[in-house]
C-alpha cells in the first residue's frame, strides 16, 4: 500500500487507518489462515476508495495485467464507476 500511495497526497495516518480497517475485516472472518488473494482484494477495496491512482498502481501489479488491453479495461471500469457517483 505504501508503494502504491507513494508521491500521492495521502498521509501516513490515512494509510494506517486503511490498514487497520483491512486488518479488522480480516480478523472478523474468524479464520486461522487467510489466503493472500483475500488480503489483496481487501487492499484493492481500500485503495479504490482512497485514491484512484494508487488503486491503479496496486491493481496493475496485483492483477498482473498481461497486456495494455487488460490495463485499459480496468481504467475504463474505474472511469465508469466515477461517472456513476
HTML snippet that shows the backbone in 3Dmol.js (N, CA, C, O; Angstrom):
<script src="https://3Dmol.org/build/3Dmol-min.js"></script>
<div id="view" style="width:600px;height:400px;position:relative"></div>
<script>
const pdb = `
ATOM      1  N   UNK A   1       0.820  -1.188   0.000  1.00  0.00           N
ATOM      2  CA  UNK A   1       0.000   0.000   0.000  1.00  0.00           C
ATOM      3  C   UNK A   1       0.863   1.251   0.000  1.00  0.00           C
ATOM      4  O   UNK A   1       0.578   2.219  -0.704  1.00  0.00           O
ATOM      5  N   UNK A   2       1.917   1.216   0.796  1.00  0.00           N
ATOM      6  CA  UNK A   2       2.779   2.399   0.846  1.00  0.00           C
ATOM      7  C   UNK A   2       3.353   2.728  -0.522  1.00  0.00           C
ATOM      8  O   UNK A   2       3.385   3.889  -0.927  1.00  0.00           O
ATOM      9  N   UNK A   3       3.799   1.716  -1.221  1.00  0.00           N
ATOM     10  CA  UNK A   3       4.397   1.935  -2.542  1.00  0.00           C
ATOM     11  C   UNK A   3       3.360   2.473  -3.518  1.00  0.00           C
ATOM     12  O   UNK A   3       3.661   3.372  -4.303  1.00  0.00           O
ATOM     13  N   UNK A   4       2.159   1.943  -3.480  1.00  0.00           N
ATOM     14  CA  UNK A   4       1.097   2.408  -4.373  1.00  0.00           C
ATOM     15  C   UNK A   4       0.729   3.859  -4.076  1.00  0.00           C
ATOM     16  O   UNK A   4       0.345   4.603  -4.978  1.00  0.00           O
ATOM     17  N   UNK A   5       0.847   4.259  -2.818  1.00  0.00           N
ATOM     18  CA  UNK A   5       0.464   5.611  -2.402  1.00  0.00           C
ATOM     19  C   UNK A   5       1.616   6.606  -2.467  1.00  0.00           C
ATOM     20  O   UNK A   5       1.446   7.790  -2.178  1.00  0.00           O
ATOM     21  N   UNK A   6       2.792   6.108  -2.851  1.00  0.00           N
ATOM     22  CA  UNK A   6       3.977   6.966  -2.913  1.00  0.00           C
ATOM     23  C   UNK A   6       3.742   8.153  -3.851  1.00  0.00           C
ATOM     24  O   UNK A   6       3.218   7.994  -4.953  1.00  0.00           O
ATOM     25  N   UNK A   7       4.135   9.335  -3.396  1.00  0.00           N
ATOM     26  CA  UNK A   7       4.020  10.588  -4.148  1.00  0.00           C
ATOM     27  C   UNK A   7       2.568  10.956  -4.457  1.00  0.00           C
ATOM     28  O   UNK A   7       2.292  11.669  -5.422  1.00  0.00           O
ATOM     29  N   UNK A   8       1.654  10.470  -3.638  1.00  0.00           N
ATOM     30  CA  UNK A   8       0.249  10.830  -3.735  1.00  0.00           C
ATOM     31  C   UNK A   8      -0.098  11.641  -2.490  1.00  0.00           C
ATOM     32  O   UNK A   8       0.590  11.526  -1.476  1.00  0.00           O
ATOM     33  N   UNK A   9      -1.141  12.451  -2.544  1.00  0.00           N
ATOM     34  CA  UNK A   9      -1.499  13.274  -1.387  1.00  0.00           C
ATOM     35  C   UNK A   9      -2.252  12.474  -0.321  1.00  0.00           C
ATOM     36  O   UNK A   9      -3.393  12.781   0.022  1.00  0.00           O
ATOM     37  N   UNK A  10      -1.580  11.442   0.191  1.00  0.00           N
ATOM     38  CA  UNK A  10      -2.183  10.562   1.182  1.00  0.00           C
ATOM     39  C   UNK A  10      -1.244  10.511   2.383  1.00  0.00           C
ATOM     40  O   UNK A  10      -0.073  10.154   2.253  1.00  0.00           O
ATOM     41  N   UNK A  11      -1.758  10.862   3.525  1.00  0.00           N
ATOM     42  CA  UNK A  11      -0.915  10.892   4.723  1.00  0.00           C
ATOM     43  C   UNK A  11      -0.655   9.487   5.247  1.00  0.00           C
ATOM     44  O   UNK A  11      -1.392   8.545   4.956  1.00  0.00           O
ATOM     45  N   UNK A  12       0.398   9.376   6.018  1.00  0.00           N
ATOM     46  CA  UNK A  12       0.725   8.106   6.665  1.00  0.00           C
ATOM     47  C   UNK A  12      -0.418   7.681   7.574  1.00  0.00           C
ATOM     48  O   UNK A  12      -0.740   6.495   7.652  1.00  0.00           O
ATOM     49  N   UNK A  13      -1.027   8.626   8.256  1.00  0.00           N
ATOM     50  CA  UNK A  13      -2.152   8.320   9.141  1.00  0.00           C
ATOM     51  C   UNK A  13      -3.329   7.724   8.360  1.00  0.00           C
ATOM     52  O   UNK A  13      -4.005   6.816   8.842  1.00  0.00           O
ATOM     53  N   UNK A  14      -3.561   8.236   7.172  1.00  0.00           N
ATOM     54  CA  UNK A  14      -4.653   7.721   6.338  1.00  0.00           C
ATOM     55  C   UNK A  14      -4.358   6.289   5.901  1.00  0.00           C
ATOM     56  O   UNK A  14      -5.248   5.438   5.907  1.00  0.00           O
ATOM     57  N   UNK A  15      -3.120   6.028   5.526  1.00  0.00           N
ATOM     58  CA  UNK A  15      -2.727   4.669   5.130  1.00  0.00           C
ATOM     59  C   UNK A  15      -2.854   3.722   6.319  1.00  0.00           C
ATOM     60  O   UNK A  15      -3.339   2.600   6.171  1.00  0.00           O
ATOM     61  N   UNK A  16      -2.422   4.167   7.489  1.00  0.00           N
ATOM     62  CA  UNK A  16      -2.516   3.339   8.688  1.00  0.00           C
ATOM     63  C   UNK A  16      -3.972   3.047   9.046  1.00  0.00           C
ATOM     64  O   UNK A  16      -4.299   1.931   9.452  1.00  0.00           O
ATOM     65  N   UNK A  17      -4.844   4.039   8.897  1.00  0.00           N
ATOM     66  CA  UNK A  17      -6.265   3.827   9.169  1.00  0.00           C
ATOM     67  C   UNK A  17      -6.848   2.794   8.202  1.00  0.00           C
ATOM     68  O   UNK A  17      -7.656   1.953   8.595  1.00  0.00           O
ATOM     69  N   UNK A  18      -6.431   2.865   6.942  1.00  0.00           N
ATOM     70  CA  UNK A  18      -6.909   1.904   5.944  1.00  0.00           C
ATOM     71  C   UNK A  18      -6.426   0.498   6.282  1.00  0.00           C
ATOM     72  O   UNK A  18      -7.192  -0.460   6.186  1.00  0.00           O
ATOM     73  N   UNK A  19      -5.178   0.372   6.672  1.00  0.00           N
ATOM     74  CA  UNK A  19      -4.660  -0.957   7.020  1.00  0.00           C
ATOM     75  C   UNK A  19      -5.341  -1.492   8.275  1.00  0.00           C
ATOM     76  O   UNK A  19      -5.556  -2.697   8.397  1.00  0.00           O
ATOM     77  N   UNK A  20      -5.677  -0.615   9.198  1.00  0.00           N
ATOM     78  CA  UNK A  20      -6.422  -1.038  10.388  1.00  0.00           C
ATOM     79  C   UNK A  20      -7.794  -1.589  10.002  1.00  0.00           C
ATOM     80  O   UNK A  20      -8.235  -2.598  10.552  1.00  0.00           O
ATOM     81  N   UNK A  21      -8.471  -0.927   9.055  1.00  0.00           N
ATOM     82  CA  UNK A  21      -9.786  -1.406   8.606  1.00  0.00           C
ATOM     83  C   UNK A  21      -9.658  -2.767   7.929  1.00  0.00           C
ATOM     84  O   UNK A  21     -10.483  -3.656   8.138  1.00  0.00           O
ATOM     85  N   UNK A  22      -8.618  -2.918   7.121  1.00  0.00           N
ATOM     86  CA  UNK A  22      -8.382  -4.199   6.456  1.00  0.00           C
ATOM     87  C   UNK A  22      -8.152  -5.289   7.498  1.00  0.00           C
ATOM     88  O   UNK A  22      -8.756  -6.360   7.436  1.00  0.00           O
ATOM     89  N   UNK A  23      -7.284  -5.006   8.443  1.00  0.00           N
ATOM     90  CA  UNK A  23      -6.970  -5.983   9.483  1.00  0.00           C
ATOM     91  C   UNK A  23      -8.220  -6.358  10.274  1.00  0.00           C
ATOM     92  O   UNK A  23      -8.428  -7.530  10.590  1.00  0.00           O
ATOM     93  N   UNK A  24      -9.037  -5.384  10.590  1.00  0.00           N
ATOM     94  CA  UNK A  24     -10.263  -5.648  11.352  1.00  0.00           C
ATOM     95  C   UNK A  24     -11.206  -6.560  10.561  1.00  0.00           C
ATOM     96  O   UNK A  24     -11.746  -7.523  11.105  1.00  0.00           O
ATOM     97  N   UNK A  25     -11.402  -6.249   9.269  1.00  0.00           N
ATOM     98  CA  UNK A  25     -12.287  -7.084   8.444  1.00  0.00           C
ATOM     99  C   UNK A  25     -11.767  -8.512   8.348  1.00  0.00           C
ATOM    100  O   UNK A  25     -12.545  -9.465   8.398  1.00  0.00           O
ATOM    101  N   UNK A  26     -10.466  -8.659   8.213  1.00  0.00           N
ATOM    102  CA  UNK A  26      -9.879  -9.994   8.108  1.00  0.00           C
ATOM    103  C   UNK A  26     -10.035 -10.752   9.431  1.00  0.00           C
ATOM    104  O   UNK A  26     -10.352 -11.941   9.430  1.00  0.00           O
ATOM    105  N   UNK A  27      -9.817 -10.077  10.541  1.00  0.00           N
ATOM    106  CA  UNK A  27      -9.991 -10.725  11.843  1.00  0.00           C
ATOM    107  C   UNK A  27     -11.436 -11.140  12.062  1.00  0.00           C
ATOM    108  O   UNK A  27     -11.703 -12.174  12.674  1.00  0.00           O
ATOM    109  N   UNK A  28     -12.367 -10.338  11.565  1.00  0.00           N
ATOM    110  CA  UNK A  28     -13.787 -10.649  11.724  1.00  0.00           C
ATOM    111  C   UNK A  28     -14.194 -11.882  10.926  1.00  0.00           C
ATOM    112  O   UNK A  28     -15.252 -12.459  11.174  1.00  0.00           O
ATOM    113  N   UNK A  29     -13.370 -12.287   9.978  1.00  0.00           N
ATOM    114  CA  UNK A  29     -13.657 -13.505   9.222  1.00  0.00           C
ATOM    115  C   UNK A  29     -13.527 -14.737  10.106  1.00  0.00           C
ATOM    116  O   UNK A  29     -14.117 -15.780   9.822  1.00  0.00           O
ATOM    117  N   UNK A  30     -12.754 -14.611  11.177  1.00  0.00           N
ATOM    118  CA  UNK A  30     -12.618 -15.689  12.146  1.00  0.00           C
ATOM    119  C   UNK A  30     -11.854 -16.910  11.655  1.00  0.00           C
ATOM    120  O   UNK A  30     -12.003 -17.998  12.211  1.00  0.00           O
ATOM    121  N   UNK A  31     -11.060 -16.747  10.648  1.00  0.00           N
ATOM    122  CA  UNK A  31     -10.288 -17.864  10.094  1.00  0.00           C
ATOM    123  C   UNK A  31      -8.882 -17.878  10.689  1.00  0.00           C
ATOM    124  O   UNK A  31      -8.329 -16.835  11.039  1.00  0.00           O
ATOM    125  N   UNK A  32      -8.318 -19.079  10.796  1.00  0.00           N
ATOM    126  CA  UNK A  32      -6.937 -19.203  11.260  1.00  0.00           C
ATOM    127  C   UNK A  32      -5.952 -18.798  10.180  1.00  0.00           C
ATOM    128  O   UNK A  32      -4.888 -18.247  10.463  1.00  0.00           O
ATOM    129  N   UNK A  33      -6.324 -19.082   8.934  1.00  0.00           N
ATOM    130  CA  UNK A  33      -5.477 -18.735   7.805  1.00  0.00           C
ATOM    131  C   UNK A  33      -6.314 -17.989   6.773  1.00  0.00           C
ATOM    132  O   UNK A  33      -7.475 -18.317   6.532  1.00  0.00           O
ATOM    133  N   UNK A  34      -5.695 -16.983   6.175  1.00  0.00           N
ATOM    134  CA  UNK A  34      -6.355 -16.182   5.150  1.00  0.00           C
ATOM    135  C   UNK A  34      -5.501 -16.248   3.889  1.00  0.00           C
ATOM    136  O   UNK A  34      -4.288 -16.048   3.944  1.00  0.00           O
ATOM    137  N   UNK A  35      -6.127 -16.524   2.773  1.00  0.00           N
ATOM    138  CA  UNK A  35      -5.390 -16.569   1.513  1.00  0.00           C
ATOM    139  C   UNK A  35      -4.901 -15.171   1.161  1.00  0.00           C
ATOM    140  O   UNK A  35      -5.570 -14.178   1.446  1.00  0.00           O
ATOM    141  N   UNK A  36      -3.738 -15.104   0.544  1.00  0.00           N
ATOM    142  CA  UNK A  36      -3.190 -13.810   0.150  1.00  0.00           C
ATOM    143  C   UNK A  36      -4.119 -13.095  -0.823  1.00  0.00           C
ATOM    144  O   UNK A  36      -4.147 -11.866  -0.867  1.00  0.00           O
ATOM    145  N   UNK A  37      -4.877 -13.858  -1.599  1.00  0.00           N
ATOM    146  CA  UNK A  37      -5.852 -13.278  -2.526  1.00  0.00           C
ATOM    147  C   UNK A  37      -6.876 -12.421  -1.775  1.00  0.00           C
ATOM    148  O   UNK A  37      -7.261 -11.349  -2.243  1.00  0.00           O
ATOM    149  N   UNK A  38      -7.308 -12.898  -0.620  1.00  0.00           N
ATOM    150  CA  UNK A  38      -8.287 -12.159   0.185  1.00  0.00           C
ATOM    151  C   UNK A  38      -7.679 -10.848   0.671  1.00  0.00           C
ATOM    152  O   UNK A  38      -8.327  -9.803   0.624  1.00  0.00           O
ATOM    153  N   UNK A  39      -6.454 -10.907   1.129  1.00  0.00           N
ATOM    154  CA  UNK A  39      -5.772  -9.694   1.599  1.00  0.00           C
ATOM    155  C   UNK A  39      -5.627  -8.712   0.436  1.00  0.00           C
ATOM    156  O   UNK A  39      -5.899  -7.522   0.593  1.00  0.00           O
ATOM    157  N   UNK A  40      -5.208  -9.197  -0.713  1.00  0.00           N
ATOM    158  CA  UNK A  40      -5.054  -8.343  -1.889  1.00  0.00           C
ATOM    159  C   UNK A  40      -6.351  -7.668  -2.289  1.00  0.00           C
ATOM    160  O   UNK A  40      -6.359  -6.482  -2.619  1.00  0.00           O
ATOM    161  N   UNK A  41      -7.446  -8.407  -2.263  1.00  0.00           N
ATOM    162  CA  UNK A  41      -8.746  -7.829  -2.613  1.00  0.00           C
ATOM    163  C   UNK A  41      -9.169  -6.768  -1.597  1.00  0.00           C
ATOM    164  O   UNK A  41      -9.748  -5.748  -1.969  1.00  0.00           O
ATOM    165  N   UNK A  42      -8.886  -7.004  -0.328  1.00  0.00           N
ATOM    166  CA  UNK A  42      -9.212  -6.018   0.705  1.00  0.00           C
ATOM    167  C   UNK A  42      -8.395  -4.740   0.513  1.00  0.00           C
ATOM    168  O   UNK A  42      -8.913  -3.636   0.681  1.00  0.00           O
ATOM    169  N   UNK A  43      -7.132  -4.893   0.164  1.00  0.00           N
ATOM    170  CA  UNK A  43      -6.282  -3.733  -0.113  1.00  0.00           C
ATOM    171  C   UNK A  43      -6.842  -2.963  -1.305  1.00  0.00           C
ATOM    172  O   UNK A  43      -6.900  -1.734  -1.284  1.00  0.00           O
ATOM    173  N   UNK A  44      -7.252  -3.683  -2.336  1.00  0.00           N
ATOM    174  CA  UNK A  44      -7.801  -3.009  -3.514  1.00  0.00           C
ATOM    175  C   UNK A  44      -9.073  -2.235  -3.169  1.00  0.00           C
ATOM    176  O   UNK A  44      -9.277  -1.128  -3.666  1.00  0.00           O
ATOM    177  N   UNK A  45      -9.919  -2.804  -2.330  1.00  0.00           N
ATOM    178  CA  UNK A  45     -11.143  -2.095  -1.908  1.00  0.00           C
ATOM    179  C   UNK A  45     -10.790  -0.768  -1.235  1.00  0.00           C
ATOM    180  O   UNK A  45     -11.376   0.270  -1.543  1.00  0.00           O
ATOM    181  N   UNK A  46      -9.841  -0.814  -0.326  1.00  0.00           N
ATOM    182  CA  UNK A  46      -9.444   0.401   0.395  1.00  0.00           C
ATOM    183  C   UNK A  46      -8.828   1.424  -0.544  1.00  0.00           C
ATOM    184  O   UNK A  46      -9.170   2.605  -0.485  1.00  0.00           O
ATOM    185  N   UNK A  47      -7.927   0.985  -1.405  1.00  0.00           N
ATOM    186  CA  UNK A  47      -7.278   1.918  -2.324  1.00  0.00           C
ATOM    187  C   UNK A  47      -8.274   2.505  -3.314  1.00  0.00           C
ATOM    188  O   UNK A  47      -8.142   3.660  -3.719  1.00  0.00           O
ATOM    189  N   UNK A  48      -9.256   1.726  -3.699  1.00  0.00           N
ATOM    190  CA  UNK A  48     -10.277   2.214  -4.626  1.00  0.00           C
ATOM    191  C   UNK A  48     -11.002   3.411  -4.023  1.00  0.00           C
ATOM    192  O   UNK A  48     -11.314   4.376  -4.721  1.00  0.00           O
ATOM    193  N   UNK A  49     -11.265   3.343  -2.730  1.00  0.00           N
ATOM    194  CA  UNK A  49     -11.937   4.445  -2.034  1.00  0.00           C
ATOM    195  C   UNK A  49     -10.985   5.601  -1.735  1.00  0.00           C
ATOM    196  O   UNK A  49     -11.397   6.760  -1.699  1.00  0.00           O
ATOM    197  N   UNK A  50      -9.741   5.284  -1.527  1.00  0.00           N
ATOM    198  CA  UNK A  50      -8.745   6.247  -1.070  1.00  0.00           C
ATOM    199  C   UNK A  50      -8.184   7.122  -2.190  1.00  0.00           C
ATOM    200  O   UNK A  50      -8.178   8.348  -2.081  1.00  0.00           O
ATOM    201  N   UNK A  51      -7.718   6.494  -3.256  1.00  0.00           N
ATOM    202  CA  UNK A  51      -7.041   7.243  -4.308  1.00  0.00           C
ATOM    203  C   UNK A  51      -7.004   6.385  -5.562  1.00  0.00           C
ATOM    204  O   UNK A  51      -6.472   5.275  -5.546  1.00  0.00           O
ATOM    205  N   UNK A  52      -7.563   6.893  -6.636  1.00  0.00           N
ATOM    206  CA  UNK A  52      -7.672   6.090  -7.847  1.00  0.00           C
ATOM    207  C   UNK A  52      -6.326   5.795  -8.492  1.00  0.00           C
ATOM    208  O   UNK A  52      -6.146   4.729  -9.081  1.00  0.00           O
ATOM    209  N   UNK A  53      -5.385   6.715  -8.391  1.00  0.00           N
ATOM    210  CA  UNK A  53      -4.057   6.464  -8.955  1.00  0.00           C
ATOM    211  C   UNK A  53      -3.363   5.347  -8.166  1.00  0.00           C
ATOM    212  O   UNK A  53      -2.765   4.447  -8.756  1.00  0.00           O
ATOM    213  N   UNK A  54      -3.442   5.408  -6.847  1.00  0.00           N
ATOM    214  CA  UNK A  54      -2.849   4.357  -6.012  1.00  0.00           C
ATOM    215  C   UNK A  54      -3.523   3.020  -6.295  1.00  0.00           C
ATOM    216  O   UNK A  54      -2.864   1.981  -6.333  1.00  0.00           O
ATOM    217  N   UNK A  55      -4.834   3.053  -6.492  1.00  0.00           N
ATOM    218  CA  UNK A  55      -5.575   1.829  -6.820  1.00  0.00           C
ATOM    219  C   UNK A  55      -5.059   1.213  -8.117  1.00  0.00           C
ATOM    220  O   UNK A  55      -4.801   0.011  -8.171  1.00  0.00           O
ATOM    221  N   UNK A  56      -4.908   2.022  -9.155  1.00  0.00           N
ATOM    222  CA  UNK A  56      -4.442   1.506 -10.449  1.00  0.00           C
ATOM    223  C   UNK A  56      -3.018   0.987 -10.330  1.00  0.00           C
ATOM    224  O   UNK A  56      -2.683  -0.042 -10.918  1.00  0.00           O
ATOM    225  N   UNK A  57      -2.183   1.680  -9.582  1.00  0.00           N
ATOM    226  CA  UNK A  57      -0.807   1.203  -9.379  1.00  0.00           C
ATOM    227  C   UNK A  57      -0.810  -0.186  -8.753  1.00  0.00           C
ATOM    228  O   UNK A  57      -0.137  -1.101  -9.227  1.00  0.00           O
ATOM    229  N   UNK A  58      -1.585  -0.324  -7.673  1.00  0.00           N
ATOM    230  CA  UNK A  58      -1.627  -1.604  -6.969  1.00  0.00           C
ATOM    231  C   UNK A  58      -2.238  -2.678  -7.867  1.00  0.00           C
ATOM    232  O   UNK A  58      -1.707  -3.784  -7.967  1.00  0.00           O
ATOM    233  N   UNK A  59      -3.342  -2.352  -8.513  1.00  0.00           N
ATOM    234  CA  UNK A  59      -4.042  -3.317  -9.362  1.00  0.00           C
ATOM    235  C   UNK A  59      -3.165  -3.802 -10.500  1.00  0.00           C
ATOM    236  O   UNK A  59      -3.213  -4.976 -10.868  1.00  0.00           O
ATOM    237  N   UNK A  60      -2.368  -2.910 -11.058  1.00  0.00           N
ATOM    238  CA  UNK A  60      -1.532  -3.304 -12.192  1.00  0.00           C
ATOM    239  C   UNK A  60      -0.502  -4.355 -11.794  1.00  0.00           C
ATOM    240  O   UNK A  60      -0.138  -5.204 -12.608  1.00  0.00           O
ATOM    241  N   UNK A  61      -0.038  -4.305 -10.573  1.00  0.00           N
ATOM    242  CA  UNK A  61       0.913  -5.310 -10.089  1.00  0.00           C
ATOM    243  C   UNK A  61       0.163  -6.534  -9.565  1.00  0.00           C
ATOM    244  O   UNK A  61       0.501  -7.669  -9.900  1.00  0.00           O
ATOM    245  N   UNK A  62      -0.848  -6.294  -8.746  1.00  0.00           N
ATOM    246  CA  UNK A  62      -1.584  -7.383  -8.114  1.00  0.00           C
ATOM    247  C   UNK A  62      -2.286  -8.275  -9.138  1.00  0.00           C
ATOM    248  O   UNK A  62      -2.237  -9.501  -9.034  1.00  0.00           O
ATOM    249  N   UNK A  63      -2.926  -7.672 -10.104  1.00  0.00           N
ATOM    250  CA  UNK A  63      -3.670  -8.445 -11.097  1.00  0.00           C
ATOM    251  C   UNK A  63      -2.798  -8.894 -12.265  1.00  0.00           C
ATOM    252  O   UNK A  63      -3.262  -9.613 -13.149  1.00  0.00           O
ATOM    253  N   UNK A  64      -1.545  -8.474 -12.268  1.00  0.00           N
ATOM    254  CA  UNK A  64      -0.582  -8.888 -13.294  1.00  0.00           C
ATOM    255  C   UNK A  64      -1.159  -8.768 -14.705  1.00  0.00           C
ATOM    256  O   UNK A  64      -1.236  -9.749 -15.444  1.00  0.00           O
ATOM    257  N   UNK A  65      -1.554  -7.574 -15.055  1.00  0.00           N
ATOM    258  CA  UNK A  65      -2.093  -7.358 -16.392  1.00  0.00           C
ATOM    259  C   UNK A  65      -1.128  -7.895 -17.428  1.00  0.00           C
ATOM    260  O   UNK A  65       0.068  -7.606 -17.391  1.00  0.00           O
ATOM    261  N   UNK A  66      -1.653  -8.670 -18.341  1.00  0.00           N
ATOM    262  CA  UNK A  66      -0.823  -9.311 -19.359  1.00  0.00           C
ATOM    263  C   UNK A  66      -0.548  -8.400 -20.550  1.00  0.00           C
ATOM    264  O   UNK A  66       0.449  -8.564 -21.252  1.00  0.00           O
ATOM    265  N   UNK A  67      -1.443  -7.439 -20.767  1.00  0.00           N
ATOM    266  CA  UNK A  67      -1.248  -6.537 -21.896  1.00  0.00           C
ATOM    267  C   UNK A  67      -1.981  -5.222 -21.643  1.00  0.00           C
ATOM    268  O   UNK A  67      -2.689  -5.073 -20.647  1.00  0.00           O
ATOM    269  N   UNK A  68      -1.805  -4.296 -22.539  1.00  0.00           N
ATOM    270  CA  UNK A  68      -2.386  -2.964 -22.395  1.00  0.00           C
ATOM    271  C   UNK A  68      -3.913  -3.017 -22.417  1.00  0.00           C
ATOM    272  O   UNK A  68      -4.565  -2.170 -21.806  1.00  0.00           O
ATOM    273  N   UNK A  69      -4.488  -3.992 -23.107  1.00  0.00           N
ATOM    274  CA  UNK A  69      -5.942  -4.107 -23.177  1.00  0.00           C
ATOM    275  C   UNK A  69      -6.547  -4.398 -21.799  1.00  0.00           C
ATOM    276  O   UNK A  69      -7.570  -3.819 -21.436  1.00  0.00           O
ATOM    277  N   UNK A  70      -5.920  -5.287 -21.042  1.00  0.00           N
ATOM    278  CA  UNK A  70      -6.406  -5.570 -19.697  1.00  0.00           C
ATOM    279  C   UNK A  70      -6.303  -4.322 -18.821  1.00  0.00           C
ATOM    280  O   UNK A  70      -7.209  -4.017 -18.046  1.00  0.00           O
ATOM    281  N   UNK A  71      -5.210  -3.621 -18.953  1.00  0.00           N
ATOM    282  CA  UNK A  71      -4.999  -2.397 -18.184  1.00  0.00           C
ATOM    283  C   UNK A  71      -6.048  -1.348 -18.558  1.00  0.00           C
ATOM    284  O   UNK A  71      -6.614  -0.695 -17.681  1.00  0.00           O
ATOM    285  N   UNK A  72      -6.303  -1.186 -19.839  1.00  0.00           N
ATOM    286  CA  UNK A  72      -7.297  -0.209 -20.300  1.00  0.00           C
ATOM    287  C   UNK A  72      -8.698  -0.590 -19.839  1.00  0.00           C
ATOM    288  O   UNK A  72      -9.492   0.287 -19.500  1.00  0.00           O
ATOM    289  N   UNK A  73      -9.014  -1.872 -19.822  1.00  0.00           N
ATOM    290  CA  UNK A  73     -10.316  -2.316 -19.332  1.00  0.00           C
ATOM    291  C   UNK A  73     -10.511  -1.904 -17.870  1.00  0.00           C
ATOM    292  O   UNK A  73     -11.593  -1.468 -17.478  1.00  0.00           O
ATOM    293  N   UNK A  74      -9.460  -2.048 -17.077  1.00  0.00           N
ATOM    294  CA  UNK A  74      -9.533  -1.651 -15.661  1.00  0.00           C
ATOM    295  C   UNK A  74      -9.732  -0.147 -15.543  1.00  0.00           C
ATOM    296  O   UNK A  74     -10.527   0.310 -14.722  1.00  0.00           O
ATOM    297  N   UNK A  75      -9.024   0.620 -16.348  1.00  0.00           N
ATOM    298  CA  UNK A  75      -9.180   2.078 -16.319  1.00  0.00           C
ATOM    299  C   UNK A  75     -10.583   2.494 -16.757  1.00  0.00           C
ATOM    300  O   UNK A  75     -11.171   3.406 -16.176  1.00  0.00           O
ATOM    301  N   UNK A  76     -11.115   1.833 -17.770  1.00  0.00           N
ATOM    302  CA  UNK A  76     -12.473   2.148 -18.231  1.00  0.00           C
ATOM    303  C   UNK A  76     -13.493   1.841 -17.150  1.00  0.00           C
ATOM    304  O   UNK A  76     -14.430   2.611 -16.939  1.00  0.00           O
ATOM    305  N   UNK A  77     -13.318   0.734 -16.473  1.00  0.00           N
ATOM    306  CA  UNK A  77     -14.218   0.366 -15.379  1.00  0.00           C
ATOM    307  C   UNK A  77     -14.170   1.400 -14.266  1.00  0.00           C
ATOM    308  O   UNK A  77     -15.202   1.786 -13.718  1.00  0.00           O
ATOM    309  N   UNK A  78     -12.982   1.837 -13.941  1.00  0.00           N
ATOM    310  CA  UNK A  78     -12.801   2.852 -12.907  1.00  0.00           C
ATOM    311  C   UNK A  78     -13.452   4.167 -13.323  1.00  0.00           C
ATOM    312  O   UNK A  78     -14.114   4.812 -12.511  1.00  0.00           O
ATOM    313  N   UNK A  79     -13.273   4.567 -14.568  1.00  0.00           N
ATOM    314  CA  UNK A  79     -13.878   5.800 -15.074  1.00  0.00           C
ATOM    315  C   UNK A  79     -15.396   5.698 -15.051  1.00  0.00           C
ATOM    316  O   UNK A  79     -16.073   6.663 -14.694  1.00  0.00           O
ATOM    317  N   UNK A  80     -15.938   4.553 -15.423  1.00  0.00           N
ATOM    318  CA  UNK A  80     -17.389   4.352 -15.404  1.00  0.00           C
ATOM    319  C   UNK A  80     -17.941   4.478 -13.983  1.00  0.00           C
ATOM    320  O   UNK A  80     -18.968   5.122 -13.765  1.00  0.00           O
ATOM    321  N   UNK A  81     -17.264   3.868 -13.035  1.00  0.00           N
ATOM    322  CA  UNK A  81     -17.698   3.945 -11.636  1.00  0.00           C
ATOM    323  C   UNK A  81     -17.666   5.379 -11.139  1.00  0.00           C
ATOM    324  O   UNK A  81     -18.530   5.796 -10.368  1.00  0.00           O
ATOM    325  N   UNK A  82     -16.684   6.120 -11.575  1.00  0.00           N
ATOM    326  CA  UNK A  82     -16.560   7.515 -11.163  1.00  0.00           C
ATOM    327  C   UNK A  82     -17.717   8.347 -11.718  1.00  0.00           C
ATOM    328  O   UNK A  82     -18.266   9.197 -11.018  1.00  0.00           O
ATOM    329  N   UNK A  83     -18.087   8.099 -12.987  1.00  0.00           N
ATOM    330  CA  UNK A  83     -19.212   8.822 -13.595  1.00  0.00           C
ATOM    331  C   UNK A  83     -20.527   8.503 -12.904  1.00  0.00           C
ATOM    332  O   UNK A  83     -21.409   9.358 -12.824  1.00  0.00           O
ATOM    333  N   UNK A  84     -20.667   7.277 -12.404  1.00  0.00           N
ATOM    334  CA  UNK A  84     -21.910   6.861 -11.763  1.00  0.00           C
ATOM    335  C   UNK A  84     -22.104   7.466 -10.379  1.00  0.00           C
ATOM    336  O   UNK A  84     -23.208   7.442  -9.835  1.00  0.00           O
ATOM    337  N   UNK A  85     -21.043   8.002  -9.817  1.00  0.00           N
ATOM    338  CA  UNK A  85     -21.140   8.589  -8.469  1.00  0.00           C
ATOM    339  C   UNK A  85     -21.899   9.852  -8.527  1.00  0.00           C
ATOM    340  O   UNK A  85     -22.093  10.502  -7.500  1.00  0.00           O
TER     341      UNK A  85
END
`;
const viewer = $3Dmol.createViewer("view");
viewer.addModel(pdb, "pdb");
viewer.setStyle({}, {cartoon: {color: "spectrum"}});
viewer.zoomTo();
viewer.render();
</script>
